[in-house]
Amino acid sequence: MTVGSQVKSCFSSIKSAEASLKLLESKTQDPQAQVAFNYANQLIAEVKSDLQKQVIQLSKEEPQYK
């Protein structure tokens, strides 16, 4: 497995985690839990953004693996 495909796999996992956190945030009635889920989502969004940039960079460096 190439580095590019590993990063893409990680990016997919992060997107899945983000969706799960959003779902949990919307379903919980506990205000503290909502704040915690929201904060976690903000962190996940930053990581997702960084990974997306890395996927783009790696696709330029490894064009044969697109």
C-alpha positions as CSV (number, residue, x, y, z in Angstrom):
1,M,0.0,0.0,0.0
2,T,1.5,3.4,-1.0
3,V,1.7,6.4,1.2
4,G,-0.9,8.1,-0.9
5,S,-3.4,5.3,-0.5
6,Q,-2.8,5.1,3.2
7,V,-3.5,8.9,3.5
8,K,-6.6,8.5,1.4
9,S,-7.8,5.7,3.7
10,C,-7.1,7.8,6.8
11,F,-9.0,10.7,5.2
12,S,-12.0,8.4,4.6
13,S,-11.9,7.3,8.3
14,I,-11.7,10.9,9.5
15,K,-14.8,11.8,7.3
16,S,-16.6,8.8,8.9
17,A,-15.7,9.9,12.4
18,E,-16.8,13.4,11.7
19,A,-20.2,12.2,10.5
20,S,-20.6,10.0,13.6
21,L,-19.7,12.9,15.9
22,K,-22.2,15.2,14.2
23,L,-24.9,12.5,14.6
24,L,-24.1,12.0,18.2
25,E,-24.1,15.8,18.8
26,S,-27.6,16.1,17.2
27,K,-29.0,13.2,19.2
28,T,-27.8,14.0,22.7
29,Q,-29.8,16.0,25.2
30,D,-26.9,16.7,27.5
31,P,-25.6,20.3,26.9
32,Q,-22.1,19.4,28.1
33,A,-22.0,16.4,25.7
34,Q,-23.1,18.7,22.9
35,V,-20.3,21.1,23.6
36,A,-17.8,18.2,23.8
37,F,-19.0,16.8,20.5
38,N,-18.9,20.2,18.9
39,Y,-15.3,20.8,20.0
40,A,-14.3,17.3,18.8
41,N,-15.9,18.1,15.4
42,Q,-13.9,21.3,15.2
43,L,-10.7,19.4,15.8
44,I,-11.7,16.7,13.3
45,A,-12.4,19.4,10.7
46,E,-8.9,20.8,11.1
47,V,-7.4,17.3,10.7
48,K,-9.6,16.6,7.7
49,S,-8.5,19.9,6.1
50,D,-4.9,19.0,6.6
51,L,-5.3,15.5,5.3
52,Q,-7.2,16.8,2.2
53,K,-4.2,19.1,1.4
54,Q,-1.9,16.1,1.9
55,V,-4.0,13.9,-0.5
56,I,-3.8,16.6,-3.1
57,Q,0.0,17.0,-2.7
58,L,0.6,13.2,-2.8
59,S,-1.5,12.8,-5.9
60,K,0.8,15.3,-7.6
61,E,3.9,13.4,-6.4
62,E,2.5,10.0,-7.1
63,P,0.5,10.5,-10.4
64,Q,0.7,6.8,-11.2
65,Y,-1.4,6.0,-8.1
66,K,-4.4,8.2,-8.9
